[in-house]
Amino acid sequence: MSLILDDFNSKLTQNLDKYRKKWQAQVAVRSPKFGIDYRYGAQDLPYHSASVGKLAPAALTLQLVEQKLISLDTPVASILDREILQGIFMEGKIDDVTIEQLLTHTSGANDYLNGPTKGDTLAELTVTDLDRRWTPASLLDYAREYQKPIGAPGQKFFYSDTGFTILGLLLEEVTGRAYSQLVHEKIFDPLGMTRSFMPLRTKPTVGDDTIAPLYLGKTRVDTAQSLTMDWAGGGLAATLDDYLTFIHALHTGQLISQESWEWMTRSRHKYRSGLYYGAGSMNVKFSGFVPWLWNFPRPVGHLGLTAVHLWYDAEHDAEIAINFGSSRAMQTSFYPLIEIVRLLRQLS
């Protein structure tokens, strides 16, 4: 078995070394089934989650559902003031928006980051106004002023960071706790994720709050105040080990029940070729990238704009974390993912 594992490690390292001149990748693969515990790149350097962080508010929401404090069909307007929701959802349909629709991106909310916008998108402002600090309120103000809802609740799937900002505010209202506190108290602390935090908002329990270099296009943003544009939509940072701890806790029932995990990861909508959306989670269909990979498994987890991945491959009992730290590396980052799954299939 040691020879087989050595082969897995050496082949994966050779694959990742191909990108070293351009990207400083961080990769971890853990599979108790095969005795794999692989690391590549900086192990103790936290990196930004981008939308991988959507797994956190999804888990927090399902915890409240399991505690019967809310239900998936609870109207959002029954919890949050209508002034907060005004202009975010279609006029006359605000009372129809449910918590489930926020999780599944079917609420009709636009996307403040990259959705249809009058003038500059917020993604563009993030790199042109690096010193601007964003709050949940200012993010929603931007959405109201420069965007319109894209449809009625339940009408269609439209990926929305705006909707997850609303979800974060809803979590705060139900619990009486700040979202940043909830993340630490309900996820990081119980799981021993001591190197995890919310950049520019909280500190890790151990070590400093420096994160790995992060690029949007050609602009480096890991120390920019404008990085605060990511809040409940994905504004976390963690090390490779902490990310593996997080995904492990999700699929093993430590954070939410197995029933909740299965509901959360059930495929509902096509996000784009090769990627499908559940409820605060994604899954990969490799044949959407390359047709002859039709027999590959379908890992579940989430993907982020800056080529950050966090997946669980149930077929191989494998937890996979990948970070390339740049929006320009998105396509490239899928090649190591395919190689990881290919090597796992060889072991099985």
C-alpha positions, 0 to 999 in steps of 0.5 A: 500500500505504501508504494501505491500511496507514494505513486499517488503523491508523486503523480499529483505533485508532478501535476501541481508542479506544472503550475508553480511558475505562475500560481502558488497553489495550495492543495490537500487531499484526505481519504481514510479509505485509501490512507491518503493525507496529502498536502501541497503548498503553504500549509499554515497560511490561511486563504480566502474562501470566496464563495466556498464560504457559502457553505457556512451560512447554509450550515448555520441556517440548517442548524436553525431549521433542525432546532425548529426556530425557522423552517425552509418555507418561512417567509423572509419578510416575517423575520426582516423589516420590509425596508431591508427587502425593498428593491432587492426583491420584486415589488409586490412579491416580497412576502413570497420570498422564502428561506429555501429560495435564498439558499437555492438562488431562486429568490429573484434577487440580483447579484451585486457582484456580477449581475446586470448593473447600471454602471460599474459592477461591484466586482469592478469597484473592488479593484478600482476602489481598494480603500473602500470598506463595505458593510452588509447595509452598503452592499444592499444600498448598492444593489438597490441603487444600481440593480433591479430584481431579475424575476419573481420568487421561484421563477428561475435560478440566478446565482446571487451574493445579494441573496446570501447577504439577506440570509446573513442578516436573517441569521443575525435577526433570528439568533440575536448574534452578529454573523461573524460571531455565529461563524466562530461560535457555531463552526470554527470553535466547536470544530477546533478551526483555530486558524480560521476567521473573517478577513478584515472582520475577525481574528483567528484563535491562533496566529495572525490574520495574514492570508495568501495572495489573492488576485481579482484579474491582475489586481492583488486584493488580499490586503485591500479594504474592498475585500469586505465586499464578501460577507455572508456570501463567502468572506472566510479564510482558513488553512488547508487543514481547517477547510478539510475539517469543515467539509468533514464535519459537514458530511459526517453529521457534526454540524448538521444532520445527514438528512440536512446534508443530503438536502443541501447537496441535492442537485437542483439547477445547472450553474454552468457546464459541468457545475450544478447547484443545490442549496448553498452547495455545488456539485461537479459533473465532469462530463460537462467539461470532458465527455469521456469523464462520464463515469467519474463521481460527482463531488459535492461542496463549493467553488469560489471565484478565485479558483478555490475549491472544497469538495467531498467525493463520497465514492472515494471518501475523499475530502479535497481542498484547492486554492490557486488564489486568482480569478484568472486561474479558474479554468486551470484549477480544474485540471488538478481536480480532475487529476486527483479524482483520476488518481483516486479511481486508479486506487479503487 
